[in-house]
Amino acid sequence: ELTHDLEMKELEARQQDVLDRELEEKCRAIEAQLQEKEKDNLELRKELQHKETLVAALRSSLRTKERRFLEELKRRSHRVTILDTELQKQTEAAAYLS
């Protein structure tokens, strides 16, 4: 009976060793996957940072263009007002002369 108990314990120990090795292999595989995901994540963060920089530059450019457009619009509106006033004066002068 002691021999049987000893054989059972040896069998259990071998099975435990096999399980331990399998778990170690799974851990290594998962750690490798984790490292790969971390590498991918780092690359994606760099790409995101680059795109955020581009977006900031585009927004700045858009604000500059919008500012220029509004200034040009203001100048043209002022010019139209001046020309409209001159036209009104000329129309009044022509009406007075006729």
C-alpha positions in Angstrom: 0.0 0.0 0.0 2.9 2.4 0.7 4.4 1.5 -2.7 1.1 2.3 -4.3 0.8 5.6 -2.4 4.4 6.5 -3.4 3.7 5.6 -7.1 0.5 7.8 -6.9 2.5 10.7 -5.5 5.1 10.3 -8.1 2.4 10.2 -10.8 0.8 13.3 -9.4 4.2 15.1 -9.2 4.9 14.3 -12.9 1.4 15.5 -13.8 2.0 18.6 -11.8 5.3 19.1 -13.6 3.6 18.8 -17.0 0.9 21.2 -15.9 3.6 23.6 -14.7 5.4 23.5 -18.0 2.2 24.0 -19.9 1.4 27.0 -17.8 4.9 28.4 -18.2 4.6 28.0 -22.0 1.2 29.7 -22.0 2.6 32.5 -19.8 5.5 33.0 -22.3 3.1 33.1 -25.2 0.8 35.6 -23.5 3.8 37.7 -22.5 5.0 37.7 -26.1 1.5 38.8 -27.2 1.5 41.5 -24.6 4.8 42.8 -25.8 3.6 42.8 -29.4 0.4 44.7 -28.4 2.5 47.2 -26.4 4.7 47.8 -29.4 1.6 48.2 -31.6 0.1 50.6 -29.0 3.3 52.7 -29.0 3.3 52.9 -32.8 -0.4 54.0 -32.7 0.3 56.6 -30.1 3.1 58.0 -32.3 0.8 58.1 -35.3 -1.9 59.7 -33.2 0.5 62.4 -32.0 1.6 63.1 -35.5 -2.0 63.4 -36.7 -2.9 65.7 -33.8 0.1 67.9 -34.8 -1.2 68.0 -38.4 -4.7 68.8 -37.2 -3.4 71.7 -35.1 -1.4 73.0 -38.1 -4.5 72.8 -40.3 -6.7 74.5 -37.8 -4.1 77.3 -37.5 -3.9 77.6 -41.3 -7.7 77.7 -41.5 -8.0 80.4 -38.9 -5.4 82.5 -40.8 -7.2 82.0 -44.1 -10.6 82.8 -42.4 -9.1 86.0 -40.9 -7.7 87.1 -44.3 -11.1 86.3 -46.0 -13.0 88.4 -43.4 -10.5 91.3 -43.8 -10.9 91.2 -47.6 -14.7 91.0 -47.2 -14.6 94.0 -45.0 -12.5 96.0 -47.5 -14.8 95.1 -50.3 -17.9 95.9 -48.3 -16.4 99.3 -47.5 -15.5 99.8 -51.2 -19.0 98.9 -52.2 -20.4 101.4 -49.7 -18.2 104.2 -51.1 -19.1 103.4 -54.7 -22.8 103.2 -53.8 -22.6 106.6 -52.1 -20.8 108.1 -55.2 -23.4 106.5 -57.5 -26.2 108.0 -55.3 -24.6 111.5 -55.5 -24.2 111.2 -59.3 -27.8 110.1 -59.7 -29.0 113.0 -57.6 -26.8 115.4 -59.6 -28.1 114.0 -62.9 -31.7 114.3 -61.6 -31.1 117.9 -60.5 -29.5 118.8 -63.9 -32.3 117.2 -65.9 
